């Protein structure tokens, strides 16, 4: 599986709104916990180690070919 880095979401604004709403009323620590749960849920869904490692490298500011 190769990491998709081009826009690939039908409703990015709607998803962004849901993500922002997820954090409303939460303190910083609770927001970090919910982010971690979301990230781990999506990592589990992807399931491909190499794709996940590519995403980690991109998120860290590196190349998608790390």
N, C-alpha and C positions, 0 to 999 in steps of 0.2 A: 504494500500500500504506500502510495506517495502522498506527502503532505500537500494539500491544496492551499495555495497562498493568494489566489485570485478571489474576488467576491463570489460567494457560493451560497447566499442566503436569500430566500424569497422576500422576507419582510425584516430587514435589518433594523429599521426604526422601531418596529413593534417589539422585537426581541430586546433591543436596548432598553426600551421603556420597562419591560418585565424585569430586566436585570437591575435597573435602578430601583424599581419598586421592591425588589427582594431585600434591599438594604435599608429601606425606610424604617425609622424607629429603632434601628439596631445600633448598639454602641460599637466602637472600633473592634473590640475583641470578638463580638458576635458576628460582625461582618467578615472578619478573617475566617472564622469557623465555617460560615455558610459558603464563602468562596472556596475553601478547601474541600467541603463536601461536593460542591458543584464540579470542581476540577476533577476530583477522584471519580465521580459518577461518569463524567465524559471520558476520562482515561479508560475506565472499565469498558465503556461502550465501544471505544475505538479498538481496544484490545491488541493492537499491533505495536510491539515494542519499538521497532525502528521508527515508525511514524510518530510515536510519543516522544522519543528521544529527539527527533527532528524538531518537533514543536517546542520542546524545552530549549533547544539551542536557539531557535528563532526568538522565543520569549526573552532569552537572556541577552539578546542583541547580536547574536552571531548569525552564521550562515545556515540556510536550510540544509546544507550538505555536511553538517558537523558530524 
